């Protein structure tokens, strides 16, 4: 069981339910372990409450830089820390999409292969935190900015309110017909 401030999370939820008077359940939770962990809440409605929450783990101690990286993550929404941590299925799907687009151009297969290498390199840079252009200084990647700051980004978590919840969209006419049948 996960413990927060010395209490099991299940007990904290039970206490919150008793205080607020609404039934609640914990849908997801994430942690980051590192020398320094910096948190950032985007669009904060109150202390620690907002639309997007980010945790950044750093080796080394530079909280100001960690805060900038957390803000970057909130804005840029990278899929993974680096190429090694990207889901291979996502990479393969992107490669197939790029190959299909390239083949439609009618270019020879040898040219297509070179095009794919360049496009996949750009995809990796855009999809990974370490490869993205740092929002504070777009001339540097996040990885290069971290080196300049004397730290290494070891991990991150980005959670956004409502992400991962599937909304069932029912067509209005069908809903009315269903209601009329009783």
C-alpha positions as CSV (number, residue, x, y, z in Angstrom):
1,X,0.0,0.0,0.0
2,X,1.1,3.5,-0.8
3,X,1.7,5.9,2.1
4,X,1.4,9.7,1.9
5,X,2.4,11.8,4.9
6,X,2.5,8.7,7.1
7,X,-1.0,7.5,6.3
8,X,-2.1,4.8,3.8
9,X,-3.8,6.4,0.7
10,X,-6.9,4.3,1.3
11,X,-7.3,5.9,4.8
12,X,-6.8,9.4,3.2
13,X,-9.6,8.7,0.7
14,X,-11.9,7.4,3.5
15,X,-11.2,10.6,5.5
16,X,-11.9,12.8,2.4
17,X,-15.2,11.0,1.8
18,X,-16.2,11.5,5.4
19,X,-15.3,15.2,5.3
20,X,-16.8,16.1,1.9
21,X,-19.7,13.8,1.9
22,X,-19.2,12.5,-1.6
23,X,-18.1,9.1,-2.7
24,X,-14.7,9.1,-4.4
25,X,-12.2,6.6,-5.7
26,X,-8.6,7.0,-6.7
27,X,-8.3,6.5,-10.5
28,X,-4.6,6.9,-10.9
29,X,-1.5,7.9,-9.0
30,X,2.2,8.3,-10.0
31,X,5.4,8.9,-8.2
32,X,8.9,10.0,-9.2
33,X,12.1,9.2,-7.2
34,X,15.2,11.2,-7.6
35,X,17.8,13.4,-5.8
36,X,15.5,16.4,-6.4
37,X,11.8,16.2,-7.3
38,X,10.1,19.4,-8.5
39,X,6.3,19.7,-8.8
40,X,4.3,22.2,-10.9
41,X,0.6,22.6,-11.2
42,X,-0.7,24.4,-14.3
43,X,-3.8,26.6,-14.1
44,X,-3.9,26.2,-10.3
45,X,-7.3,26.8,-8.9
46,X,-6.0,26.5,-5.4
47,X,-2.8,25.3,-3.7
48,X,-1.9,22.0,-5.4
49,X,-5.1,21.8,-7.5
50,X,-5.2,22.5,-11.2
51,X,-5.8,21.1,-14.7
52,X,-2.3,19.7,-15.2
53,X,0.2,18.4,-12.6
54,X,3.8,17.6,-13.3
55,X,6.6,16.0,-11.3
56,X,10.2,16.1,-12.6
57,X,13.0,14.1,-11.1
58,X,16.6,15.5,-11.3
59,X,20.0,14.1,-10.4
60,X,21.6,17.1,-8.8
61,X,20.1,20.1,-7.1
62,X,18.7,22.9,-9.3
63,X,15.0,23.5,-8.4
64,X,14.7,26.6,-10.5
65,X,15.7,24.6,-13.6
66,X,13.4,21.8,-12.5
67,X,10.5,24.2,-12.4
68,X,11.3,25.4,-15.9
69,X,11.4,21.8,-17.2
70,X,8.1,21.0,-15.4
71,X,6.5,24.0,-17.1
72,X,7.9,22.8,-20.4
73,X,6.4,19.3,-19.8
74,X,3.0,20.8,-19.0
75,X,3.1,22.8,-22.3
76,X,4.8,20.3,-24.7
77,X,3.4,17.0,-23.4
78,X,6.3,14.7,-24.4
79,X,5.4,11.1,-24.8
80,X,8.5,9.8,-23.1
81,X,11.8,10.9,-21.4
82,X,14.1,9.7,-24.2
83,X,14.1,7.4,-27.3
84,X,14.8,4.3,-25.1
85,X,11.6,4.8,-23.1
86,X,9.3,5.4,-26.1
87,X,6.8,2.6,-26.7
88,X,8.1,0.5,-29.6
89,X,4.6,0.1,-30.9
90,X,4.1,3.8,-31.2
91,X,7.5,4.2,-33.0
92,X,6.6,1.4,-35.5
93,X,3.1,2.9,-36.1
94,X,4.7,6.3,-36.9
95,X,7.3,4.6,-39.2
96,X,4.5,2.9,-41.1
97,X,2.5,6.2,-41.5
98,X,5.6,8.0,-42.7
99,X,6.4,5.1,-45.2
100,X,2.9,5.3,-46.6
101,X,3.1,9.0,-47.0
102,X,6.5,8.7,-48.7
103,X,5.3,6.0,-51.1
104,X,2.4,8.2,-52.2
105,X,5.0,10.7,-53.4
106,X,6.1,8.1,-56.1
107,X,9.8,8.4,-55.2
108,X,12.2,5.5,-55.6
109,X,12.6,3.1,-52.6
110,X,16.2,4.2,-51.9
111,X,15.1,7.9,-51.6
112,X,12.1,6.8,-49.4
113,X,14.5,5.1,-47.0
114,X,16.5,8.3,-46.6
115,X,13.3,10.3,-46.1
116,X,12.1,7.9,-43.4
117,X,15.4,8.2,-41.5
118,X,15.0,12.0,-41.4
119,X,11.3,12.0,-40.5
120,X,11.8,9.4,-37.7
121,X,14.7,11.5,-36.3
122,X,12.3,14.5,-36.2
123,X,9.5,12.3,-34.7
124,X,11.9,11.2,-31.9
125,X,13.0,14.8,-31.2
126,X,9.4,16.0,-31.0
127,X,8.1,13.0,-29.0
128,X,10.8,12.8,-26.3
129,X,11.5,15.3,-23.5
130,X,15.3,15.1,-24.0
131,X,14.9,15.8,-27.8
132,X,12.4,18.7,-27.6
133,X,13.5,22.3,-28.1
134,X,13.4,23.8,-24.6
135,X,10.6,26.4,-24.3
136,X,12.8,28.7,-22.2
137,X,15.6,28.6,-24.9
138,X,14.5,27.0,-28.2
139,X,18.1,27.0,-29.4
140,X,18.8,24.2,-27.0
141,X,17.2,20.8,-26.5
142,X,16.0,20.0,-23.0
143,X,18.9,17.6,-22.7
144,X,21.5,20.3,-23.6
145,X,19.8,22.8,-21.3
146,X,20.0,20.2,-18.4
147,X,23.8,19.8,-19.0
148,X,24.2,23.5,-18.9
149,X,22.2,23.6,-15.7
150,X,24.5,20.9,-14.2
151,X,21.7,18.3,-13.7
152,X,20.3,15.3,-15.5
153,X,16.5,14.8,-15.9
154,X,15.9,11.3,-14.6
155,X,12.1,11.0,-15.0
156,X,8.8,12.8,-15.1
157,X,5.1,12.3,-14.7
158,X,2.4,14.5,-16.3
159,X,-1.2,14.0,-15.3
160,X,-4.1,16.0,-16.8
161,X,-7.6,16.2,-15.4
162,X,-9.9,13.9,-17.5
163,X,-7.2,12.2,-19.6
164,X,-7.9,8.6,-20.2
165,X,-11.6,8.8,-19.5
166,X,-13.7,7.6,-22.4
167,X,-16.9,9.6,-22.9
168,X,-19.7,7.5,-24.4
169,X,-21.3,9.7,-27.1
170,X,-24.8,8.6,-27.9
171,X,-26.6,10.0,-30.8
172,X,-29.5,12.2,-29.6
173,X,-32.1,10.7,-31.9
174,X,-31.3,7.2,-30.7
175,X,-31.5,8.4,-27.1
176,X,-35.0,9.9,-27.7
177,X,-36.1,6.7,-29.5
178,X,-34.8,4.6,-26.6
179,X,-36.7,6.8,-24.1
180,X,-39.9,6.6,-26.1
181,X,-39.9,2.8,-26.1
182,X,-40.0,2.9,-22.3
